[in-house]
Amino acid sequence: MRAESRLEPDHHGEYVFLDVATGDYDVDSDPLAAMARARAKHPDTVFYIVRVGYATVGRIGARHRLARIT
């Protein structure tokens, strides 16, 4: 079972930083706080980052709005 599946009922919308080597993870609504704790425990690892209940962690770029011409 994936970590976000186990976490979804209680942590929807929060960020999960998963150590891919050990399976250890940190969860927080503040992604910077979760990252800091994860890095403190595992400074030289690669993390997989997910947002519980979302397909992506975030969005890159701006959202364009079309101006309505009347």
MOPAC internal coordinates of N, CA, C and O (Angstrom, degrees):
PM7 1SCF
backbone

  N    0.0000 0     0.00 0     0.00 0    0    0    0
  C    1.4597 1     0.00 0     0.00 0    1    0    0
  C    1.5266 1   108.56 1     0.00 0    2    1    0
  O    1.2310 1   120.44 1   -43.96 1    3    2    1
  N    1.2996 1   116.76 1   136.04 1    3    2    1
  C    1.4636 1   121.45 1  -179.98 1    5    3    2
  C    1.5182 1   110.48 1   -73.12 1    6    5    3
  O    1.2310 1   121.36 1   -28.74 1    7    6    5
  N    1.3417 1   114.99 1   151.26 1    7    6    5
  C    1.4740 1   120.39 1  -178.13 1    9    7    6
  C    1.5206 1   111.35 1   -58.79 1   10    9    7
  O    1.2310 1   119.87 1   137.37 1   11   10    9
  N    1.3483 1   117.86 1   -42.63 1   11   10    9
  C    1.4655 1   118.47 1  -177.08 1   13   11   10
  C    1.5193 1   111.73 1   -68.15 1   14   13   11
  O    1.2310 1   119.45 1   153.71 1   15   14   13
  N    1.3385 1   118.65 1   -26.29 1   15   14   13
  C    1.4664 1   120.60 1   176.47 1   17   15   14
  C    1.5213 1   110.71 1   -67.11 1   18   17   15
  O    1.2310 1   120.16 1   140.14 1   19   18   17
  N    1.3219 1   117.30 1   -39.86 1   19   18   17
  C    1.4639 1   121.21 1   178.09 1   21   19   18
  C    1.5159 1   111.21 1   -71.44 1   22   21   19
  O    1.2310 1   119.98 1   150.39 1   23   22   21
  N    1.3231 1   117.64 1   -29.61 1   23   22   21
  C    1.4602 1   121.96 1  -174.72 1   25   23   22
  C    1.5240 1   113.75 1   -89.62 1   26   25   23
  O    1.2310 1   120.00 1   160.86 1   27   26   25
  N    1.3042 1   117.61 1   -19.14 1   27   26   25
  C    1.4627 1   120.80 1  -170.59 1   29   27   26
  C    1.5291 1   114.84 1   -55.48 1   30   29   27
  O    1.2310 1   118.26 1   136.57 1   31   30   29
  N    1.3191 1   120.93 1   -43.43 1   31   30   29
  C    1.4649 1   118.40 1  -177.44 1   33   31   30
  C    1.5365 1   114.19 1   -60.28 1   34   33   31
  O    1.2310 1   119.96 1   144.58 1   35   34   33
  N    1.3109 1   117.68 1   -35.42 1   35   34   33
  C    1.4682 1   120.84 1  -174.98 1   37   35   34
  C    1.5245 1   115.24 1  -105.97 1   38   37   35
  O    1.2310 1   119.84 1   168.13 1   39   38   37
  N    1.3400 1   117.90 1   -11.87 1   39   38   37
  C    1.4640 1   119.85 1  -172.50 1   41   39   38
  C    1.5263 1   112.88 1  -131.56 1   42   41   39
  O    1.2310 1   119.58 1  -149.08 1   43   42   41
  N    1.3240 1   118.40 1    30.92 1   43   42   41
  C    1.4670 1   121.57 1  -178.57 1   45   43   42
  C    1.5308 1   110.54 1   -57.07 1   46   45   43
  O    1.2310 1   120.84 1   -50.65 1   47   46   45
  N    1.3299 1   115.99 1   129.35 1   47   46   45
  C    1.4616 1   122.04 1   178.44 1   49   47   46
  C    1.5154 1   114.20 1    88.11 1   50   49   47
  O    1.2310 1   119.62 1   172.40 1   51   50   49
  N    1.3325 1   118.32 1    -7.60 1   51   50   49
  C    1.4640 1   120.58 1  -179.93 1   53   51   50
  C    1.5248 1   110.00 1   -87.41 1   54   53   51
  O    1.2310 1   120.84 1   -15.14 1   55   54   53
  N    1.3184 1   116.00 1   164.86 1   55   54   53
  C    1.4642 1   122.99 1  -176.23 1   57   55   54
  C    1.5139 1   109.89 1   -99.95 1   58   57   55
  O    1.2310 1   121.00 1   -42.10 1   59   58   57
  N    1.3373 1   115.69 1   137.90 1   59   58   57
  C    1.4602 1   122.43 1   178.27 1   61   59   58
  C    1.5221 1   108.25 1  -117.86 1   62   61   59
  O    1.2310 1   120.82 1   -55.78 1   63   62   61
  N    1.3341 1   116.03 1   124.22 1   63   62   61
  C    1.4571 1   122.41 1   174.18 1   65   63   62
  C    1.5210 1   106.32 1  -106.17 1   66   65   63
  O    1.2310 1   120.34 1   -70.24 1   67   66   65
  N    1.3326 1   116.95 1   109.76 1   67   66   65
  C    1.4475 1   123.47 1  -174.26 1   69   67   66
  C    1.5181 1   110.62 1  -106.14 1   70   69   67
  O    1.2310 1   120.53 1   -54.88 1   71   70   69
  N    1.3380 1   116.60 1   125.12 1   71   70   69
  C    1.4624 1   122.16 1   174.23 1   73   71   70
  C    1.5194 1   106.51 1   -76.57 1   74   73   71
  O    1.2310 1   119.78 1   -67.10 1   75   74   73
  N    1.3251 1   118.03 1   112.90 1   75   74   73
  C    1.4573 1   121.43 1  -174.14 1   77   75   74
  C    1.5214 1   112.43 1   -68.45 1   78   77   75
  O    1.2310 1   119.65 1   156.66 1   79   78   77
  N    1.3185 1   118.27 1   -23.34 1   79   78   77
  C    1.4722 1   121.03 1  -179.10 1   81   79   78
  C    1.5232 1   112.36 1   -80.38 1   82   81   79
  O    1.2310 1   120.10 1   140.04 1   83   82   81
  N    1.3306 1   117.42 1   -39.96 1   83   82   81
  C    1.4647 1   120.31 1  -173.60 1   85   83   82
  C    1.5249 1   113.87 1  -107.13 1   86   85   83
  O    1.2310 1   119.62 1   159.22 1   87   86   85
  N    1.3313 1   118.33 1   -20.78 1   87   86   85
  C    1.4567 1   121.38 1  -175.83 1   89   87   86
  C    1.5187 1   113.00 1    85.74 1   90   89   87
  O    1.2310 1   119.85 1   178.06 1   91   90   89
  N    1.3305 1   117.90 1    -1.94 1   91   90   89
  C    1.4569 1   122.40 1   177.28 1   93   91   90
  C    1.5294 1   108.52 1   -70.16 1   94   93   91
  O    1.2310 1   120.21 1   -34.46 1   95   94   93
  N    1.3318 1   117.20 1   145.54 1   95   94   93
  C    1.4652 1   119.11 1  -179.23 1   97   95   94
  C    1.5140 1   111.02 1  -145.62 1   98   97   95
  O    1.2310 1   121.33 1   -20.94 1   99   98   97
  N    1.3472 1   115.06 1   159.06 1   99   98   97
  C    1.4569 1   123.51 1   174.44 1  101   99   98
  C    1.5166 1   108.28 1  -125.37 1  102  101   99
  O    1.2310 1   120.72 1   -39.45 1  103  102  101
  N    1.3268 1   116.23 1   140.55 1  103  102  101
  C    1.4626 1   122.88 1  -178.21 1  105  103  102
  C    1.5194 1   108.81 1  -124.87 1  106  105  103
  O    1.2310 1   120.77 1   -43.15 1  107  106  105
  N    1.3327 1   116.13 1   136.85 1  107  106  105
  C    1.4658 1   120.25 1   176.90 1  109  107  106
  C    1.5182 1   108.56 1  -163.09 1  110  109  107
  O    1.2310 1   120.45 1   -26.34 1  111  110  109
  N    1.3213 1   116.74 1   153.66 1  111  110  109
  C    1.4650 1   120.24 1   175.09 1  113  111  110
  C    1.5216 1   110.75 1   -75.57 1  114  113  111
  O    1.2310 1   120.37 1   160.91 1  115  114  113
  N    1.3236 1   116.91 1   -19.09 1  115  114  113
  C    1.4660 1   123.22 1   176.35 1  117  115  114
  C    1.5308 1   108.05 1  -101.72 1  118  117  115
  O    1.2310 1   119.40 1   -69.38 1  119  118  117
  N    1.3422 1   118.75 1   110.62 1  119  118  117
  C    1.4622 1   119.97 1  -176.46 1  121  119  118
  C    1.5247 1   113.44 1   -62.25 1  122  121  119
  O    1.2310 1   119.82 1   148.37 1  123  122  121
  N    1.3270 1   117.94 1   -31.63 1  123  122  121
  C    1.4649 1   119.81 1   179.69 1  125  123  122
  C    1.5272 1   111.48 1   -69.61 1  126  125  123
  O    1.2310 1   120.22 1   143.30 1  127  126  125
  N    1.3239 1   117.18 1   -36.70 1  127  126  125
  C    1.4680 1   120.59 1   177.73 1  129  127  126
  C    1.5272 1   110.43 1   -66.93 1  130  129  127
  O    1.2310 1   120.37 1   136.54 1  131  130  129
  N    1.3306 1   116.89 1   -43.46 1  131  130  129
  C    1.4686 1   120.36 1   178.49 1  133  131  130
  C    1.5239 1   110.77 1   -63.08 1  134  133  131
  O    1.2310 1   120.39 1   138.46 1  135  134  133
  N    1.3331 1   116.85 1   -41.54 1  135  134  133
  C    1.4482 1   120.57 1   179.74 1  137  135  134
  C    1.5255 1   111.14 1   -64.77 1  138  137  135
  O    1.2310 1   120.03 1   138.15 1  139  138  137
  N    1.3297 1   117.55 1   -41.85 1  139  138  137
  C    1.4621 1   121.19 1  -179.30 1  141  139  138
  C    1.5276 1   110.79 1   -62.35 1  142  141  139
  O    1.2310 1   120.05 1   136.02 1  143  142  141
  N    1.3291 1   117.52 1   -43.98 1  143  142  141
  C    1.4668 1   120.32 1   178.50 1  145  143  142
  C    1.5193 1   111.46 1   -65.27 1  146  145  143
  O    1.2310 1   120.57 1   137.48 1  147  146  145
  N    1.3340 1   116.52 1   -42.52 1  147  146  145
  C    1.4605 1   120.68 1   179.86 1  149  147  146
  C    1.5244 1   110.86 1   -63.52 1  150  149  147
  O    1.2310 1   120.43 1   135.72 1  151  150  149
  N    1.3320 1   116.78 1   -44.28 1  151  150  149
  C    1.4732 1   120.88 1   178.95 1  153  151  150
  C    1.5298 1   112.02 1   -65.46 1  154  153  151
  O    1.2310 1   120.15 1   145.95 1  155  154  153
  N    1.3217 1   117.33 1   -34.05 1  155  154  153
  C    1.4666 1   120.40 1   179.07 1  157  155  154
  C    1.5275 1   110.57 1   -65.79 1  158  157  155
  O    1.2310 1   120.56 1   142.27 1  159  158  157
  N    1.3319 1   116.54 1   -37.73 1  159  158  157
  C    1.4652 1   120.29 1   179.87 1  161  159  158
  C    1.5214 1   112.68 1   -78.94 1  162  161  159
  O    1.2310 1   120.40 1   143.61 1  163  162  161
  N    1.3350 1   116.84 1   -36.39 1  163  162  161
  C    1.4684 1   122.58 1  -174.96 1  165  163  162
  C    1.5284 1   109.04 1  -135.55 1  166  165  163
  O    1.2310 1   119.80 1  -102.83 1  167  166  165
  N    1.3381 1   117.99 1    77.17 1  167  166  165
  C    1.4775 1   120.15 1  -172.53 1  169  167  166
  C    1.5258 1   115.45 1   -66.93 1  170  169  167
  O    1.2310 1   119.36 1   155.33 1  171  170  169
  N    1.3163 1   118.83 1   -24.67 1  171  170  169
  C    1.4628 1   120.57 1  -174.23 1  173  171  170
  C    1.5217 1   113.23 1  -113.82 1  174  173  171
  O    1.2310 1   120.09 1  -146.68 1  175  174  173
  N    1.3123 1   117.44 1    33.32 1  175  174  173
  C    1.4569 1   119.82 1  -176.95 1  177  175  174
  C    1.5186 1   111.62 1  -114.18 1  178  177  175
  O    1.2310 1   121.22 1   -10.07 1  179  178  177
  N    1.3164 1   115.28 1   169.93 1  179  178  177
  C    1.4560 1   123.04 1   175.92 1  181  179  178
  C    1.5289 1   106.76 1  -103.23 1  182  181  179
  O    1.2310 1   120.28 1   -47.35 1  183  182  181
  N    1.3208 1   117.08 1   132.65 1  183  182  181
  C    1.4586 1   120.97 1  -178.57 1  185  183  182
  C    1.5184 1   110.84 1  -109.42 1  186  185  183
  O    1.2310 1   121.56 1   -35.95 1  187  186  185
  N    1.3063 1   114.62 1   144.05 1  187  186  185
  C    1.4564 1   122.63 1   170.88 1  189  187  186
  C    1.5232 1   104.85 1  -101.70 1  190  189  187
  O    1.2310 1   120.04 1   -52.56 1  191  190  189
  N    1.3198 1   117.53 1   127.44 1  191  190  189
  C    1.4570 1   121.73 1  -174.05 1  193  191  190
  C    1.5259 1   109.02 1  -115.16 1  194  193  191
  O    1.2310 1   120.92 1   -49.98 1  195  194  193
  N    1.3241 1   115.84 1   130.02 1  195  194  193
  C    1.4594 1   121.41 1   175.91 1  197  195  194
  C    1.5162 1   108.88 1  -134.51 1  198  197  195
  O    1.2310 1   121.10 1   -22.26 1  199  198  197
  N    1.3075 1   115.51 1   157.74 1  199  198  197
  C    1.4601 1   121.23 1   172.10 1  201  199  198
  C    1.5187 1   106.22 1  -111.61 1  202  201  199
  O    1.2310 1   120.48 1   -59.27 1  203  202  201
  N    1.2871 1   116.69 1   120.73 1  203  202  201
  C    1.4598 1   122.48 1  -172.44 1  205  203  202
  C    1.5343 1   110.50 1   -61.27 1  206  205  203
  O    1.2310 1   121.39 1   -57.20 1  207  206  205
  N    1.3372 1   114.95 1   122.80 1  207  206  205
  C    1.4616 1   120.82 1   178.10 1  209  207  206
  C    1.5134 1   114.35 1    89.18 1  210  209  207
  O    1.2310 1   119.49 1  -178.54 1  211  210  209
  N    1.3315 1   118.59 1     1.46 1  211  210  209
  C    1.4644 1   122.40 1  -178.55 1  213  211  210
  C    1.5232 1   109.94 1  -122.59 1  214  213  211
  O    1.2310 1   120.42 1   -27.69 1  215  214  213
  N    1.3157 1   116.80 1   152.31 1  215  214  213
  C    1.4636 1   121.68 1   178.61 1  217  215  214
  C    1.5298 1   111.87 1   -74.50 1  218  217  215
  O    1.2310 1   120.63 1   152.01 1  219  218  217
  N    1.3337 1   116.40 1   -27.99 1  219  218  217
  C    1.4655 1   120.83 1  -179.22 1  221  219  218
  C    1.5256 1   110.18 1  -133.58 1  222  221  219
  O    1.2310 1   120.95 1   -18.03 1  223  222  221
  N    1.3299 1   115.79 1   161.97 1  223  222  221
  C    1.4653 1   120.87 1   177.50 1  225  223  222
  C    1.5165 1   110.33 1   -75.43 1  226  225  223
  O    1.2310 1   120.56 1   142.02 1  227  226  225
  N    1.3256 1   116.53 1   -37.98 1  227  226  225
  C    1.4626 1   120.77 1  -178.42 1  229  227  226
  C    1.5092 1   110.08 1  -168.22 1  230  229  227
  O    1.2310 1   121.30 1    15.05 1  231  230  229
  N    1.2998 1   115.11 1  -164.95 1  231  230  229
  C    1.4535 1   121.61 1  -177.88 1  233  231  230
  C    1.5186 1   108.96 1  -128.25 1  234  233  231
  O    1.2310 1   120.76 1   -37.96 1  235  234  233
  N    1.3166 1   116.15 1   142.04 1  235  234  233
  C    1.4606 1   121.58 1   175.62 1  237  235  234
  C    1.5185 1   107.36 1  -105.73 1  238  237  235
  O    1.2310 1   120.65 1   -49.38 1  239  238  237
  N    1.3203 1   116.36 1   130.62 1  239  238  237
  C    1.4462 1   120.31 1   178.63 1  241  239  238
  C    1.5140 1   112.52 1   101.28 1  242  241  239
  O    1.2310 1   121.65 1    -6.10 1  243  242  241
  N    1.2993 1   114.45 1   173.90 1  243  242  241
  C    1.4647 1   120.75 1  -177.20 1  245  243  242
  C    1.5227 1   109.88 1   -97.83 1  246  245  243
  O    1.2310 1   121.76 1   -23.91 1  247  246  245
  N    1.2867 1   114.23 1   156.09 1  247  246  245
  C    1.4614 1   120.64 1   174.87 1  249  247  246
  C    1.5193 1   107.47 1   -95.21 1  250  249  247
  O    1.2310 1   120.89 1   -55.12 1  251  250  249
  N    1.3189 1   115.91 1   124.88 1  251  250  249
  C    1.4703 1   120.41 1  -177.74 1  253  251  250
  C    1.5204 1   109.72 1   -88.89 1  254  253  251
  O    1.2310 1   121.03 1   -43.05 1  255  254  253
  N    1.2995 1   115.63 1   136.95 1  255  254  253
  C    1.4655 1   120.48 1   174.14 1  257  255  254
  C    1.5317 1   107.70 1  -111.20 1  258  257  255
  O    1.2310 1   121.68 1   -45.56 1  259  258  257
  N    1.2903 1   114.39 1   134.44 1  259  258  257
  C    1.4638 1   119.22 1   177.94 1  261  259  258
  C    1.5288 1   108.97 1   -80.84 1  262  261  259
  O    1.2310 1   121.24 1   -47.65 1  263  262  261
  N    1.3065 1   115.23 1   132.35 1  263  262  261
  C    1.4669 1   120.20 1   177.61 1  265  263  262
  C    1.5241 1   107.89 1   -78.99 1  266  265  263
  O    1.2310 1   120.79 1   -47.97 1  267  266  265
  N    1.2916 1   116.10 1   132.03 1  267  266  265
  C    1.4683 1   120.28 1   178.07 1  269  267  266
  C    1.5147 1   109.03 1   -86.23 1  270  269  267
  O    1.2310 1   121.48 1   -56.47 1  271  270  269
  N    1.3173 1   114.78 1   123.53 1  271  270  269
  C    1.4622 1   120.86 1   179.51 1  273  271  270
  C    1.5194 1   107.36 1   -97.22 1  274  273  271
  O    1.2310 1   120.88 1   -57.51 1  275  274  273
  N    1.3246 1   115.92 1   122.49 1  275  274  273
  C    1.4666 1   119.17 1  -179.88 1  277  275  274
  C    1.4970 1   111.23 1  -115.78 1  278  277  275
  O    1.2310 1   120.10 1   180.00 1  279  278  277

